[in-house]
Amino acid sequence: MSFVEGNVPRRRPGASGEWFGADFLVLDAEGRTLRGLNATAARIWALCDGQRTARAVAEQVALEFSTDVGPVLADTLRFLTELQRRGLVDEVRAPAGAAPLEVR
């Protein structure tokens, strides 16, 4: 399943990420590591709080990195899809204007 811009990404329980020197590392609940995230990917990870749509995450990243949202959105959706494939984020569906309700 691929992320779409209206879905809300949320880090899975037990998954965590932090800077270790120049590298950003993400650990899943079993201790497996995803290494070498760049600053943009690390920021996307930080914004996966279950409160913002994928589009809102991309818009925030584009604003912070002073770039166009179109390419950032495409990259964000690909990255979120990979995080989901690795079991690091859930896709939460939220009706317009409502709090996230359903985890997929």
C-alpha positions as semicolon CSV with decimal commas, in nm:
position;residue;x (nm);y (nm);z (nm)
1;M;0,000;0,000;0,000
2;S;0,129;0,347;-0,086
3;F;0,080;0,662;0,112
4;V;-0,141;0,932;-0,035
5;E;-0,126;1,297;0,056
6;G;-0,446;1,296;0,264
7;N;-0,340;1,014;0,497
8;V;-0,180;1,082;0,831
9;P;0,150;0,911;0,915
10;R;0,218;0,809;1,274
11;R;0,534;0,648;1,411
12;R;0,462;0,297;1,536
13;P;0,483;0,228;1,910
14;G;0,836;0,131;2,002
15;A;0,993;0,297;1,695
16;S;1,233;0,578;1,769
17;G;1,485;0,796;1,594
18;E;1,776;1,013;1,695
19;W;2,095;1,171;1,574
20;F;2,411;0,971;1,639
21;G;2,692;1,196;1,529
22;A;2,622;1,295;1,168
23;D;2,380;1,005;1,112
24;F;2,011;0,990;1,196
25;L;1,916;0,638;1,302
26;V;1,566;0,492;1,327
27;L;1,504;0,184;1,538
28;D;1,197;-0,033;1,519
29;A;1,045;-0,201;1,826
30;E;1,265;-0,511;1,768
31;G;1,585;-0,304;1,758
32;R;1,643;-0,324;1,381
33;T;1,806;-0,009;1,247
34;L;1,741;0,210;0,945
35;R;2,060;0,412;0,902
36;G;2,184;0,716;0,726
37;L;1,876;0,934;0,697
38;N;1,955;1,282;0,572
39;A;1,826;1,596;0,741
40;T;1,514;1,606;0,523
41;A;1,421;1,244;0,597
42;A;1,491;1,298;0,967
43;R;1,255;1,597;0,967
44;I;0,983;1,395;0,792
45;W;1,026;1,125;1,060
46;A;0,991;1,387;1,335
47;L;0,668;1,518;1,181
48;C;0,505;1,172;1,172
49;D;0,310;1,236;1,491
50;G;-0,037;1,124;1,382
51;Q;-0,161;1,483;1,366
52;R;-0,064;1,599;1,016
53;T;-0,148;1,467;0,672
54;A;0,135;1,358;0,448
55;R;0,074;1,677;0,248
56;A;0,103;1,891;0,563
57;V;0,430;1,715;0,648
58;A;0,564;1,789;0,298
59;E;0,447;2,152;0,315
60;Q;0,625;2,200;0,649
61;V;0,946;2,042;0,515
62;A;0,931;2,254;0,198
63;L;0,886;2,567;0,409
64;E;1,175;2,480;0,642
65;F;1,409;2,387;0,356
66;S;1,296;2,675;0,131
67;T;1,197;2,462;-0,165
68;D;0,893;2,384;-0,380
69;V;0,634;2,157;-0,226
70;G;0,569;1,947;-0,540
71;P;0,896;1,752;-0,543
72;V;0,901;1,738;-0,162
73;L;0,553;1,587;-0,159
74;A;0,651;1,317;-0,409
75;D;0,965;1,232;-0,208
76;T;0,770;1,240;0,119
77;L;0,510;0,995;-0,011
78;R;0,781;0,756;-0,134
79;F;0,967;0,779;0,197
80;L;0,651;0,726;0,404
81;T;0,564;0,424;0,190
82;E;0,910;0,279;0,261
83;L;0,878;0,349;0,634
84;Q;0,541;0,175;0,630
85;R;0,686;-0,123;0,441
86;R;0,953;-0,153;0,711
87;G;0,690;-0,140;0,986
88;L;0,802;0,197;1,122
89;V;0,490;0,407;1,059
90;D;0,117;0,345;1,042
91;E;-0,120;0,515;0,801
92;V;-0,401;0,682;0,991
93;R;-0,709;0,786;0,796
94;A;-0,867;1,108;0,914
95;P;-1,183;1,267;0,777
96;A;-1,142;1,632;0,682
97;G;-1,126;1,846;0,993
98;A;-1,137;1,553;1,233
99;A;-0,881;1,389;1,458
100;P;-0,721;1,069;1,327
101;L;-0,955;0,774;1,382
102;E;-0,850;0,453;1,214
103;V;-0,512;0,282;1,193
104;R;-0,446;0,071;0,882
